[in-house]
Amino acid sequence: DSVDFSEAFAHEKLSPVLAMYRAKDFQDALEKAEHLLFDGGYGHTASIYLDALNEKTKLDEFSERMKACRILVNTPSSQGGIGDMYNFKLPPSLTLGCGTWGGNSVSENVGVKHLLNIKTVAERRENMLWFRAPEKVYIKKGCLPVALNELKAVLGKKKAFIVTDNYLYRNGYTRAITDKLDELGITHTTFHNVEPDPTLASAKEGAKQMRSFEPDAIIAIGGGSAMDAAKIMWVLYEHPEADFMDMAMRFVDIRKRVYDFPRMGERAYFIAVPTTAGTGSEVTPFAVITDESSGVKYPLADYELMPNMAIVDADLMMNAPKSLTAASGIDVVTHAMEAYASMLATDYSDSMALGSLKIVFEYLPRAYDNGPNDPIAREKMANAATMAGIAFANAFLGVCHSMAHKLGSFHHLPHGVANALMLDEVMRFNASQAPVKMGTFSQYDHPHTLARYAQVADHLGIKGKNDTEKLENLIRAIDELKENIGIKKTIKDYGIDEKDFLDRLDEMTEQAFDDQCTGANPRYPLMSEIKQMYLNAYYGK
């Protein structure tokens, strides 16, 4: 009865003696067979005798559980694995690969093809790139009620679930939407408990309410927090079986990721309505969500998260306070700069990034100084934010955002401010002509980010004798813009305790290195380099 390795008959032997084992039932037989495979060495061959036609369930379970590269059915196992004797599925061979289970490089019967030298001549080719945006993007001050007409007239929607934060809800920002929905005869309800740093817990609660209400349209209104939270709710509503950690799994190339996002939009149409000119989330396939149990911020990325419709109405942005105007406005600069420097940048994303930067440098100071008294500046900044969003939705971001995600998470700084504090350091870091590590899957054959930054300077009319001088003058212009809108110069200036900052620096550095945004940076950073950039930004070196 024993299948222990100490039993002489319980392992392979070249003798005419056949060992038989009694089993109480099929499950006991499976356990004994697994033990024999373990003792004899995983990967080789396992054999079973049964009624293959009427006992397919048993055959499937046996095949699933046995760690063997050949599963023989009603076949002598001593010769059946050789192939071409009792079946025609296995090629004839006396050398049987055992795969990684058995420490081999192949798992099939070794034949002539494994002895051939196969030569491949591969010329460099760039992989296909893309330009993607929401199906519909509506722009113009006052366009919200007009665009919402489509819910009834074109899309035939009946129930809308609105997602926002408590401040916007209490101050009547959702009223323009609910009044229009009432006019259209569309039933609606509102979830208004999104936090400034939206958590997975709140997204799950929102999804629970969605499942109860069963909407066929989701309207996210707010800044990036509300739109990001709504995107996660959307996924959990349509696909409650989806695993968050699978969705948060990082990838090197979005076209070759291990995890396939579930198909979205089959239950609800997603509409994003920004109330700030900054995040660009209304036109991006990204969502940043915080796991409240660990405090880690996860930037999720997949084009299934792209809203179906974006409505960019500057009427909703007129009364934004100065601090929000500044933080969101400088976020637009960072989005455009990182998209332009990204390894995935194209002529299509470049045009959006450069156009956005031109608008920001002209109109952000006006929007900051004049607020609701300058509706033209407000509308221009709304357009710039969405344009930069389209740019980085396609070209992606870089290590500045990686570091800002963690700086904001660890020390509770507004996201735009965190980006502003890191931008100078990252631009100088990226501009190196001889980086320690090149970017992964770069489209260039030599580092060219310095030249790219010089092109930005040229576009903005910033002069310099050479590319290096243009870069420094561009950084100086960005610093002047930050000063004009009240952004402080260093992390320390925001009251972040020095001891606390240094105590948590290594952990923050490691998480920034591991952030999804790092992969598209034109220069791949070492953790020591990220740490030094954090230190420089803290002390203002």
C-alpha positions in Angstrom: 0.0 0.0 0.0 2.9 2.4 0.6 4.0 4.8 -2.1 6.8 6.2 0.0 10.2 6.4 -1.7 11.6 4.0 0.9 9.4 1.2 -0.6 11.5 -0.6 -3.2 8.7 -1.0 -5.7 7.6 2.7 -5.4 10.0 4.0 -8.0 11.3 3.3 -11.4 13.1 0.0 -11.9 14.3 -1.8 -15.0 12.9 -5.3 -14.1 10.1 -7.5 -15.2 8.4 -7.0 -11.8 5.1 -5.0 -11.9 4.0 -3.1 -8.8 0.3 -2.8 -8.0 -1.3 -0.4 -5.5 -4.6 -0.6 -3.8 -6.7 2.6 -3.6 -9.8 3.2 -1.6 -11.4 5.3 -4.3 -10.4 7.5 -7.3 -9.3 10.4 -5.2 -7.0 8.1 -3.2 -5.6 6.8 -6.5 -4.9 10.3 -7.7 -3.0 11.1 -4.5 -0.9 8.0 -4.8 -0.2 8.7 -8.5 0.9 12.3 -7.6 3.2 10.9 -4.8 4.8 8.4 -7.2 5.4 11.2 -9.8 7.0 13.3 -7.1 9.3 10.5 -6.0 10.2 9.4 -9.5 10.6 12.9 -10.9 8.1 15.3 -12.3 7.6 15.8 -16.0 8.0 12.4 -17.6 4.9 10.2 -18.1 1.7 9.3 -16.3 -0.7 6.6 -17.5 -4.3 5.9 -16.7 -6.7 3.1 -17.6 -10.5 3.9 -17.7 -13.5 4.1 -20.0 -12.4 7.2 -21.9 -15.8 7.7 -23.5 -17.9 7.6 -20.3 -15.4 8.7 -17.7 -14.1 11.9 -19.3 -14.5 13.9 -16.1 -12.0 11.5 -14.4 -9.6 11.7 -17.3 -9.8 15.5 -17.2 -9.0 15.6 -13.5 -6.1 13.1 -13.9 -4.7 15.2 -16.8 -5.0 18.4 -14.8 -3.4 17.1 -11.6 -0.5 15.0 -13.0 2.7 17.0 -13.5 3.7 15.0 -16.5 4.4 16.0 -20.1 2.8 12.9 -21.5 -0.6 11.6 -20.3 -1.2 8.1 -21.7 -4.7 6.7 -21.8 -5.2 2.9 -21.9 -1.6 2.6 -23.1 1.4 0.7 -21.6 3.4 3.4 -19.9 6.8 1.8 -20.3 6.6 2.0 -24.1 3.7 4.2 -24.9 5.6 7.4 -24.2 8.1 6.5 -26.9 5.6 7.4 -29.5 4.3 5.9 -32.7 3.7 2.4 -31.2 0.3 2.7 -29.4 -0.7 6.1 -30.7 0.1 8.6 -33.5 0.1 11.8 -31.4 3.6 11.3 -30.0 6.6 11.4 -32.3 8.9 8.4 -32.0 11.8 9.0 -29.7 13.8 7.4 -26.9 14.6 10.8 -25.5 11.6 12.2 -23.7 11.6 15.9 -22.6 10.3 16.5 -19.1 9.9 20.3 -19.3 10.7 22.7 -16.5 9.0 20.2 -14.1 11.9 17.9 -14.7 14.6 20.5 -15.3 14.6 20.2 -19.1 14.4 22.9 -21.8 11.7 20.9 -23.8 8.6 19.0 -22.8 8.0 17.0 -25.9 9.6 13.9 -27.4 13.0 15.0 -28.7 13.4 14.6 -32.5 15.3 15.9 -35.4 13.9 19.4 -35.3 15.5 19.9 -31.8 18.9 19.2 -33.4 18.6 21.7 -36.2 20.3 25.1 -36.0 17.6 27.5 -37.0 19.0 30.9 -38.0 16.8 34.1 -38.0 17.9 37.3 -39.6 15.9 40.2 -38.1 16.2 43.7 -39.3 15.1 46.5 -36.8 11.5 47.5 -37.2 9.5 49.7 -34.9 6.3 48.2 -33.5 2.9 49.6 -34.5 1.9 52.7 -32.5 -1.6 54.3 -32.2 -3.7 57.3 -31.6 -6.8 56.8 -29.5 -9.4 59.1 -27.9 -13.0 58.9 -26.7 -15.6 58.3 -29.4 -16.9 61.8 -28.7 -15.3 64.9 -27.2 -17.6 67.9 -26.9 -16.0 71.3 -26.2 -17.2 74.9 -25.7 -18.4 76.9 -22.8 -22.0 76.0 -22.1 -22.0 72.7 -24.1 -23.0 70.4 -21.2 -26.8 70.4 -21.5 -26.6 70.2 -25.3 -24.2 67.2 -25.3 -26.4 65.4 -22.7 -29.3 65.5 -25.2 -27.6 62.5 -26.9 -28.3 60.3 -23.9 -32.0 60.2 -24.9 -32.1 61.2 -28.5 -29.2 59.2 -29.8 -28.3 56.6 -27.2 -31.8 55.9 -25.8 -30.5 55.7 -22.2 -33.0 55.3 -19.3 -31.0 55.3 -16.0 -27.9 57.4 -15.1 -25.6 56.9 -12.2 -23.7 60.1 -11.3 -20.3 59.9 -9.5 -18.8 63.0 -7.8 -17.3 64.2 -4.5 -19.1 65.7 -1.6 -17.9 69.2 -2.1 -19.2 69.4 -5.7 -22.4 67.8 -4.7 -23.1 70.2 -1.8 -22.2 73.2 -3.9 -24.6 72.3 -6.7 -22.2 71.3 -9.5 -24.4 68.2 -10.3 -27.5 70.3 -10.6 -27.0 71.1 -14.3 -26.8 67.4 -15.0 -29.7 66.3 -12.9 -32.0 69.1 -14.2 -31.2 68.0 -17.7 -31.8 64.3 -16.9 -35.1 65.2 -15.4 -36.0 67.2 -18.5 -35.1 64.1 -20.6 -37.1 61.7 -18.4 -34.0 59.8 -17.4 -34.0 58.3 -13.9 -30.9 59.1 -11.9 -29.1 58.7 -8.6 -25.8 60.2 -7.3 -22.9 58.7 -5.4 -21.0 61.7 -3.8 -18.6 60.0 -1.4 -15.4 60.1 -3.5 -12.4 61.1 -1.5 -9.7 63.5 -2.7 -7.5 60.4 -3.0 -10.1 57.8 -4.0 -9.8 54.4 -2.4 -10.6 51.0 -3.5 -13.1 50.7 -0.7 -15.1 53.7 -1.9 -15.0 52.3 -5.5 -16.3 49.0 -4.3 -19.1 50.8 -2.4 -20.0 52.8 -5.5 -20.0 49.6 -7.6 -22.3 48.0 -5.1 -24.8 50.8 -5.4 -24.5 50.6 -9.2 -25.4 47.0 -9.2 -28.5 47.8 -7.1 -29.5 50.7 -9.4 -28.5 49.0 -12.7 -27.7 52.1 -14.8 -27.1 52.1 -18.5 -25.2 55.3 -18.3 -22.5 56.5 -15.8 -21.7 60.2 -15.6 -18.5 61.1 -13.7 -18.3 64.8 -12.8 -15.4 66.4 -11.0 -11.6 66.4 -11.0 -9.4 63.4 -11.6 -10.4 61.8 -8.3 -14.1 61.5 -9.2 -13.4 60.4 -12.8 -10.8 57.8 -11.7 -13.1 56.4 -9.0 -15.9 56.2 -11.4 -13.8 54.2 -13.9 -13.0 51.6 -11.3 -16.7 51.5 -10.3 -17.5 51.0 -13.9 -15.3 48.0 -14.2 -16.5 46.4 -10.9 -20.1 47.0 -11.9 -19.8 45.4 -15.3 -17.3 42.7 -14.2 -17.6 42.0 -10.5 -15.4 38.9 -11.0 -12.5 41.1 -12.1 -9.5 41.0 -9.7 -8.1 44.5 -8.8 -4.6 43.3 -8.4 -4.7 41.6 -11.8 -5.9 44.9 -13.3 -3.1 46.8 -11.4 -0.4 44.4 -12.8 2.4 46.4 -14.4 3.5 45.9 -18.0 6.4 46.9 -20.2 4.3 47.3 -23.3 0.5 47.8 -23.2 0.1 45.8 -26.4 1.7 42.7 -24.8 0.4 42.7 -21.2 -0.2 39.4 -19.4 -3.6 40.4 -18.1 -6.4 41.2 -20.6 -8.9 43.8 -19.2 -12.5 42.8 -19.5 -14.6 44.3 -22.3 -16.2 47.5 -21.1 -19.4 49.3 -22.1 -21.7 46.4 -22.5 -23.9 47.4 -19.6 -23.2 51.2 -19.2 -22.1 54.1 -21.4 -19.4 56.2 -19.6 -19.4 60.0 -19.8 -16.7 62.1 -18.1 -17.3 65.8 -17.2 -14.3 67.6 -15.8 -14.6 70.5 -13.4 -10.9 71.3 -13.3 -8.5 72.1 -16.0 -5.7 69.7 -15.2 -6.0 65.9 -15.0 -7.2 65.1 -18.5 -8.8 62.0 -17.1 -11.9 62.7 -19.3 -9.9 61.5 -22.3 -7.4 59.0 -20.9 -7.4 55.2 -20.3 -5.9 55.7 -16.8 -7.2 55.7 -13.3 -5.2 56.2 -10.1 -6.7 54.5 -7.0 -5.3 54.0 -3.5 -5.4 50.6 -1.7 -6.5 51.9 1.7 -5.1 48.8 3.5 -1.5 49.4 2.3 -1.7 53.1 1.4 -0.2 52.3 -2.1 -1.4 54.3 -5.1 -2.0 52.1 -8.1 -2.1 53.8 -11.6 -4.2 51.5 -13.7 -3.9 51.7 -17.5 -6.0 50.1 -20.3 -7.9 51.5 -23.2 -11.0 49.7 -21.9 -11.0 52.5 -19.3 -11.3 55.2 -21.9 -14.6 57.1 -21.5 -17.1 56.9 -24.3 -17.8 60.6 -24.2 -16.0 63.6 -22.7 -17.9 66.9 -22.2 -15.5 69.8 -21.6 -17.6 72.8 -20.4 -15.6 75.7 -18.9 -18.8 76.9 -17.1 -18.0 74.2 -14.5 -14.5 75.6 -14.0 -15.2 79.3 -13.6 -15.1 79.4 -9.7 -12.1 77.1 -9.1 -10.0 78.5 -6.2 -6.5 79.8 -7.0 -4.8 76.8 -5.3 -6.7 74.4 -7.5 -6.1 76.5 -10.6 -2.4 76.5 -9.9 -2.0 72.8 -9.0 -4.2 71.6 -11.9 -2.6 74.0 -14.4 1.0 73.0 -13.6 -0.2 69.4 -13.9 -1.1 70.2 -17.6 2.5 71.4 -18.1 3.8 68.1 -16.7 1.5 66.0 -18.8 2.5 67.7 -22.0 6.2 67.7 -21.2 6.3 64.0 -20.3 4.2 63.0 -23.3 6.5 64.9 -25.6 9.6 63.3 -24.1 8.1 59.8 -23.9 9.5 56.9 -25.8 6.0 56.3 -27.3 5.6 59.9 -28.5 4.4 60.3 -32.1 3.7 63.2 -34.5 0.0 62.9 -33.4 0.7 63.2 -29.7 3.4 65.8 -30.2 0.9 68.2 -31.8 -1.4 67.9 -28.8 1.4 68.3 -26.3 3.0 71.4 -28.0 -0.4 73.0 -28.6 -1.3 72.5 -24.9 1.9 74.0 -23.7 1.5 77.1 -25.9 -1.9 77.7 -24.4 -0.8 77.1 -20.8 2.1 79.6 -20.9 -0.3 82.3 -22.2 -3.5 81.7 -20.3 -2.6 80.0 -17.0 -1.4 83.2 -15.3 -4.6 85.0 -16.5 -6.8 82.2 -15.2 -5.0 82.2 -11.9 -5.1 86.0 -11.5 -8.6 86.7 -12.8 -10.6 83.6 -12.1 -14.2 83.9 -13.2 -13.6 87.4 -14.5 -11.6 85.9 -17.4 -13.8 83.3 -19.1 -11.6 83.2 -22.1 -8.6 82.1 -20.1 -10.7 79.5 -18.2 -11.9 78.0 -21.5 -8.5 78.0 -23.0 -7.1 76.2 -19.9 -10.0 73.6 -20.2 -8.9 73.0 -23.8 -5.2 72.8 -22.9 -5.9 70.2 -20.1 -7.9 68.0 -22.5 -5.3 68.3 -25.3 -2.5 67.3 -22.9 -4.7 64.4 -21.7 -5.0 63.2 -25.3 -1.3 63.5 -25.7 -0.4 61.4 -22.7 -3.3 59.0 -23.3 -1.3 57.9 -26.3 2.4 58.6 -25.5 2.0 57.9 -21.8 4.0 59.6 -19.0 7.3 59.2 -17.2 9.3 59.1 -14.0 8.1 62.6 -12.9 4.6 61.2 -12.5 6.0 58.0 -10.9 7.8 60.1 -8.3 4.8 62.5 -7.8 2.4 59.6 -7.2 4.5 58.4 -4.3 5.4 61.9 -3.0 1.7 62.8 -2.9 0.8 59.4 -1.3 3.5 59.5 1.4 3.3 63.2 2.3 -0.3 64.2 1.2 0.7 66.9 -1.3 -1.7 67.7 -4.2 -0.8 65.8 -7.3 -0.1 68.8 -9.5 2.1 70.4 -6.8 4.0 67.1 -6.4 4.6 67.1 -10.2 5.7 70.7 -10.1 8.3 70.0 -7.4 9.9 67.1 -9.4 9.7 68.5 -12.9 13.0 70.4 -13.0 15.0 67.5 -11.6 13.4 65.0 -14.1 14.0 67.3 -17.1 17.7 67.6 -16.3 17.9 63.9 -15.6 16.2 63.0 -18.9 18.4 65.4 -20.9 21.6 63.4 -20.3 23.4 62.6 -23.6 25.0 59.6 -22.0 22.5 58.0 -19.6 23.5 55.0 -17.4 20.5 53.1 -18.9 18.5 53.8 -22.0 14.7 53.6 -22.1 13.1 50.3 -22.8 12.0 49.7 -26.4 13.0 53.2 -27.4 12.2 54.5 -30.9 15.5 56.3 -31.1 19.0 55.0 -31.8 20.7 57.5 -29.5 19.5 59.7 -26.6 17.6 62.7 -28.0 15.6 64.1 -25.1 17.8 67.2 -24.9 16.9 68.0 -28.5 13.2 67.3 -27.8 13.2 69.8 -24.9 15.0 72.3 -27.2 12.1 71.8 -29.7 9.6 72.7 -26.9 11.7 75.8 -26.2 11.6 76.8 -29.9 7.8 76.3 -30.0 7.4 78.6 -27.0 9.8 81.2 -28.4 12.4 80.6 -25.7 15.9 81.3 -27.1 19.3 79.8 -26.5 22.7 79.5 -28.2 22.5 75.7 -28.2 20.2 72.9 -27.0 21.6 72.9 -23.4 21.0 76.6 -23.0 17.5 76.3 -24.4 16.8 73.6 -21.8 18.0 75.7 -19.0 16.0 78.7 -20.3 12.9 76.5 -20.6 13.3 75.3 -17.0 13.7 78.9 -16.0 10.5 79.8 -17.8 8.6 76.9 -16.1 10.0 78.1 -12.7 8.8 81.6 -13.4 5.3 80.2 -14.3 5.3 78.2 -11.1 6.3 81.3 -9.0 3.6 83.4 -10.7 0.9 81.0 -9.7 2.1 80.5 -6.1 3.9 77.1 -6.4 6.7 76.9 -3.8 10.2 75.9 -4.8 11.0 72.9 -2.7 9.4 69.9 -0.9 10.7 71.3 2.4 8.9 74.6 1.7 5.6 72.7 2.1 6.3 71.8 5.7 7.3 68.2 5.1 9.4 67.2 8.2 13.0 66.4 7.3 13.3 63.4 9.5 10.0 61.9 8.3 11.0 62.5 4.7 14.4 60.9 5.1 13.0 58.0 7.1 10.6 57.1 4.4 12.7 58.0 1.4 14.0 54.5 0.6 10.5 53.1 0.5 9.1 56.0 -1.5 12.0 55.5 -3.9 11.4 51.8 -4.4 7.7 52.4 -5.0 8.4 55.2 -7.5 10.8 52.9 -9.4 8.1 50.3 -9.6 5.4 52.7 -10.7 3.7 52.0 -14.1 4.7 55.4 -15.5 8.4 54.7 -15.2 8.4 52.4 -18.2 7.8 55.1 -20.8 10.5 57.5 -19.5 13.1 58.2 -22.2 15.9 57.5 -19.7 15.4 54.4 -17.4 16.3 55.4 -13.9 18.3 53.6 -11.2 16.8 53.7 -7.8 19.8 55.6 -6.6 19.1 58.2 -9.2 15.4 58.5 -8.2 16.5 58.9 -4.5 18.9 61.7 -5.5 16.2 63.5 -7.4 14.0 63.4 -4.4 16.8 64.8 -2.2 17.5 67.6 -4.7 13.8 68.5 -4.8 13.5 68.5 -1.0 16.5 70.7 -0.4 16.3 72.8 -3.6 19.8 71.8 -4.8 
